Structures are given as C-alpha cells and as structure tokens.
C-alpha cells in the first residue's frame, strides 16, 4: 500500500531536483523517493550499530568501528 506526501519547496530547489533527477535519468519523484529511502536506511543502520556497540560495551568488549563492520555475517 502506498501513501502520498505533499510538500512545498522553493522554485529554485524544484529546479535543482529536476536537474539532478534528469542527470541520473530518473523522474524527480523517483529521485526524491530514493533519497528518503536512503536516509531511512542510514538512520536504521546507525541505530542498530549504536545498539550493537552498546551491548558489546556492556559485556566489556571493545571494538573499533572498522572491526564492528568487518564482523562476518551469519548465513
């Protein structure tokens, strides 16, 4: 199920979005949707990373960010 969001932006911003979307070969709607999805993903990732680091810290395990991101995935 989809929902529609309406926002007001300046003409200058609209023109910049149109230009960026055209440069990427997508519609402005798809371009904006991608930006929102990307931001939501990053926020969720950062929250999960912070929680993981908090749990490790509580257990007395200290890792660098590089080490935390290099942990092997369970398959």
Secondary structure, 3 states (H helix, E strand, C coil): CCCCCCCCCCHHHHHHHHHHHHHHCCCHHHHHHHHHHHHHHHHHHHHHHHHHHHHHHHCCCCCCHHHHHCCCCCC
